[in-house]
Amino acid sequence: MLTLLITYFDLNIPGANLFSYITFRAGGAVVTALLLSFIFAPRLIRILRGYQITGQPIREDGPPSHLTTKVGTPTMGGLLILLAVAISALLWGDLANPYLWVVLAATLAFGLIGFTDDYLKLRSASVYGVSGKIKLLCEGLVAAVIVYVITTLLPAPLAFSYAVPFAKDILVPLGSVLFIMAGVFVIVGTSNAVNLTDGLDGLAIVPVMIAIGSFGFIAYVVGNVIFADYLQLHYVSGTGELAIFCGAIIGAGLGFLWYNAPPAAVFMGDTGSLALGGALGTIAIATKHEIVLAIIGGLFVLEAVSVIVQVVSFKITGKRVFAMAPLHHHFEQRGWAESTIVIRFWIISVVLALIGLATLKLR
């Protein structure tokens, strides 16, 4: 918006040319979202408590310690993230850029699904909100629309193909139907994987920031014809603007972490986790790095796979592979301290992000 205003009114003010640089505006988005988080967080937490939204229901079959240490903590903190991200991205982003609107729409749509789920859980004071089938159906429909819109924005060679990491010229053509189906899987899978990871104080938000920061860099280089050519990446015009959106998520994430750090004063709930995962998956598709997402977001993949393995194993053999799923609960049951699990998972996220970013040069 600031760029649009300066251009429209032809404002000749010192430093106005800085707004033409994506890096400057991305930094502005980080700072703005962080400040907005600090401004709104105390008020939001008071509102959640005032409306007696005093805690996310804790599963009785979860770790016993959670029934005493986490009960009563306000949830729906994802509203703080969504508010800060939306305002910051619209303020610093180029409103004429379609990719910005597509990713924002995906983030808010998945956030709305998560909000509905959180609200129903709190209203019924149980762990049951929107049924799993209905939630997946809604997520799938939203994702299908988002992927279709992205295909209309991408150039013909990239619209219905997957780029292969470590290879500079290989594109795997999928066709329109299969590509949309694969895109739905990426977005919905990432959204729910982040949701599964959000089980301990600070566990999900830092890996999300690490992954989104990595994709902010990817969006910047993929959207810059010079850098894309140098790194032998597929150039996607306009995606550089997504670096501003990623910056907004990082700023909002840092502000949220201030209140989500152990012991958490607020949880993000499905409102935040589904939205952040949806944003991450959408950005991966827009930048043609869907496969790299599986590397950079490898922690989320491990958490999701642990649940799938646990369920399949129990149904087929009657035995559990893990002491408890998702994976972070397994280590809790093995006696690891919550802070130990969280920090070690952060370290894993950093390592996976570095490996994923290395694919940009190894071609």
N, C-alpha and C positions, 0 to 999 in steps of 0.2 A: 504493500500500500504506500509506503514511504517513497519508493521508487516511482510509482505511478504519479503521486502528487508532485514530486520534484519535476518530473518530465512534463506533466500536464500544465503546470503553472510556470514552467521554464524558470524555476527558482535559481538565481545566480548567487548562491551563498558559498562561503569558503568550505571546502571539503565535500561539496555535493557530489563530486565525481566518485567518491568512495562508494556510493550506493550502487554503482554499476558493477562492483566487484562482489562476486558470490561469497568469497572468503570473509569479507568485512560484514556482510549481512548475516552470514551464518554465525559469526561471533556475536553479533547483536541479538540474534535469536536466542542464543544460549543464555546470555546475560538477562534478557527481558523475561524469558520463561522462568529463570531462577528467581528473579525478583518477584514476579507474580506469584510464584509458589510460596515464597516467604510471606507475602502480603495476605494471600487468601487462606493458607493452611490453618492458622489458628481459628479463624472464623468458621471455616468449613467443619473443623472438628467439633467446635462448640455447637454448630447447627445439627450435626449428626447426633450428638449426645442430647441436645434439646428436644429433638423429635424421637428420642428414645431408640435411635438406631445405634444401640450400644454394643453391638458385637456380632461378628460373623458367627453363625452356629458352628460349633466344633463337632466333628464326627466322633461318635463314641468308640468306633473301632480304630481311631487314630492313636498316635502316641499318647500314653497316659498323661505325660507332663503338660500337653497342650490344654487339657481340661481345666488346669489350674492356672497356667501362666498366660494363656492367650484369651481365655474367655472374657468377654466384656470389652474387648478392644474394638473401637469403631471401625467399620468397614466402608466400602464405597469411596475410598480415598482416590480411586481412579478418576473421580470427577475433577479433582484438583489437577491431575496430569492433563486431562482433556481440555480443561479451561485454559491452562497456561500454554499448552501446545497450540491450540486453535488461535488464540489472540496473538501470540508471538509469530506464528507462521504467516498469518494474514498481514501482520504489521510489516514484517521484513521481506516477505516473499513477493515475487512478481505475480500479480493477480491475473495477468494475461496468460500465464503458463498453465496448460491443462493438466500436466502431471501433478502439480501442487494440489489442484482441486480433487483429482481422482484419489490421491493418497489421503487427503483430509476426509473425503467422503467415506472411504473404507474404514478409517480410524474411528470416526464418529458412529458409523453404522454398527460396527462390532462393539463399540462402547455401549450403544443403546441396547444391544442384545444382552451384554453382560450386566448392565444396570437393571434390566427387567428381571434377570435371573437372581441378582442380589436382592432386589426388592421383594420378590416372592419368598425367598428364603427367610428374610427378616420378618415379613408379615406373618408367616406361618411358624416362625421360631423353630425352623427345622433346616436340615441340610438339603432339602428338596425344593428346587425352584422350578424353572422351566424344564420340562421333560427332555431327556437327552436327544430323543428323535426330533422333537420340534426345534430344539436349539440347533442341531446339526443341519436341519432343513433350512432354517433361516440363514445360518452362516453360509451354506452352500449357494443359496439364491443370491445373496449379497455378493459373494465372491465371484459367481458366474457373471454378474453384471459388470463388476469391476474389471475382470479379465477381458471381457468383450470390449469394453471401452478402451482398455490399453491397446488391444490389437488394432483398433482404428487409429491410434496415434503412432504406432510403430511403423517404420518403413517396411516395405514388402518382404525383403529377405529375412527380416527378424520377427515379423508379426506372428508367425505360427511355427517358430523353430526354437530349439534350445541350443545355447552356446555351450561348448564343451571346455571345461577348465584345462589348462596346460596345452591347448591347441588353438592356434590363432585363426584358422580358416574354417574349422569344422562347425557346421550347423546341422542339427538333427531336425529335419522337417517332420512335424507331427500332424499337420492338417488342422483345420479350424476346430472341429469337434474335440479331437483328442487333446489339442493344446489347451482349450478352455477347461476340459476335465482335469488335466494335469495342473493348470493354474489354480483351480478350485482346491485341489488337494494341497498345494503348497500353502495357500493362504489360510485355509481352515485348519490344516495340520499345524502350521506355525502358531496360529492363534491359540489352539488348545494345548499345544506343547508348552507355551509360555504359561498358560493357566495352570497346568500341572506342576510347573516349577515353582509357582508362587505358594510355597508352603511353610517357609521359615522367614523370620524377620530379615529383610534386606537381600534375600536369596535371589529373587527374580529381577529386581530393578537394575542391579549392577550388570549382570550378563546382558540384559536388554540394552543398556547404554553402551556396552562394549560392542555388541553386534550392530546397533544402529549407528554408532560412530564409524565403524568399519564400512557400513554401507553408505554413509554420508561421503566418505572418501571415494568409494567406488562410483557413486553417482556423479561426483565432481569430475573425476577423470573420464568417465564414460561420456559425459555431456560436453567435454572439451575436445574439439577435433584434433588439436595438437597433441595433447596427452594421450588420447585414445590411439592415435596413429603411432606414437612413440612406443607405447606399451603393447601395440598390436591387439587392441581390444575393439569390439564392435561399437562404433560410434552411434549414440542415440541422442539426437538433438533435443535439447530442452530438459533432459534429466538432471543436469547440473543444479537446477533450482531445488531439487529434492535435498540437497545438502543443507539448505536453510531449514527445511522441515525436520531433518535429522538433528540439526542443532537445537531446535526448539524442544525436541524430545529429550535430548541430553540435559538441557537446562531444567526442564520440568522434572526429569528423573532425579537430578541432584537435589532439587528442592524437596521432592517427595522423600528421598532417602534420609534427609535430615530428621524427618518425623517417623520414618519407618525403620530407622536403625534400632538395634536391640537395646532395651525392650521397646517394641514398636508402639507408637501412640496412635497409629492408624494403619489399616490394611488397605491395599488397592482394590481388593475384591475382583470379581469377574469383570467389573466395569473397566478396570485398568488393564488387567492381564490380557483379556480378549482383544481389547483395542490395540494394545502395543504389539501383540503378535500379528494382528491383522495388518497393521502398518508395515511391519518388517517384511511380511510375505509379499505385500503389494509392491514395495520398493524393490525387492529382489526380482520380481517379474518385469517391472518397468525398466530396470537397468540390465536385463538379460543375464542375471547372475543367480538364477534359481538353484543351480546345482551347488554353487559356492555357498549358498545359504545353509546347506546341510553341513558344511564344514564349520563356518563361522558360528552358526547356531547349534553346533554339535551337542552342547550341554542340554538344550531343549529336546534334541532328538533322543539322547540317552534317557532322559526322564520319561518321555512318551513311550519309548520302546520297553522300558522296564515295566510299565503298566500293562502294555500289550502282552509281553512275555508272561507276566504274573497271571493275568486272566486266562490266557490260552492254556498255560501249564495246569492251572487248577481245574479248569473244565475238562481237560483231557485225562490227566493223571490223578487229580485230586490232591496234588502236592504243589507247594509254593516254592518258586525259585529264590525269591527274596524274602527276608524277614517281614518286610512291608513295602508296598509300593505307593507312590513313586520312589525313585532311587534314594532321595535324601532321607526319607523315613527309614529306609533299610539301614543306613548308617547310624541313625538315631537309635534304632533298636540294638545296634551292635555296640552302643555305649559311647559313640562320638558326641562331644559337646556340640550344641547348636552353632556356636560361633566358629568352631573348627570346620564343620561341614560347609558353612556359608563361605568362609574365606578360601577354603580349598577349591570350592566350586567356582569362585571368582577367578582363581589362578588358572583353572582349567579353561575358563572362558577366554582369558587373555591369550593363552597358548593356541587355542583353536582359531581365534581371530587372526593371530599372526600367520598361522598356516594358511588360512583362507586368503589373506592379503598377498601371501607369497605367490599364489596362483596367477596374480596379475602380471608378474614378471617372468615366470617360468613358462614361456611359450616359444 
